[in-house]
Amino acid sequence: MNVASDLEARITYRKQLMIAEIVEHKKNSSRAGAAEAVDKLKDRLAELAHIVKAGMVAGWANVGPSATLRLEEWIAR
């Protein structure tokens, strides 16, 4: 597995976890802080979309070094 496909797999996995977390919070929306947690997760997903849009020209095989760094930082948070 090359670096780009590894990064893509890790991003996809983290994104799926975040979406599942949003769904879970929405199921339990009466819990304190659920709406705030959903908003934070949505903001992180929007940040990811921005990084991907700005850093990729023609797919995961062509991710630039600065975009790779930003994506690695995004995963780490």
C-alpha positions, 0 to 999 in steps of 0.5 A, spaced: 500 500 500 502 506 498 502 512 502 497 516 498 492 510 499 494 509 506 492 516 507 486 515 503 484 509 507 485 513 514 481 519 512 475 514 510 475 510 516 476 517 521 470 520 516 466 514 517 467 514 525 465 521 525 459 520 521 457 514 526 458 519 532 453 524 529 448 519 527 449 517 535 448 524 537 442 525 533 439 519 536 440 521 543 439 529 542 436 530 548 442 529 552 446 535 554 451 537 549 449 533 543 447 539 539 454 542 540 457 535 539 454 534 532 456 542 530 463 540 532 463 534 528 460 537 522 465 543 522 471 538 522 468 534 516 467 541 513 474 542 514 476 536 511 472 537 505 476 544 504 483 541 505 481 535 500 478 541 495 484 545 496 490 540 496 488 535 490 488 536 483 487 529 480 485 524 486 489 521 492 495 519 487 496 527 486 496 529 494 501 535 495 506 535 500 502 541 504 495 537 503 498 531 506 501 535 512 494 538 513 491 531 512 495 528 517 494 534 522 487 533 521 487 525 523 491 527 529 486 531 532 
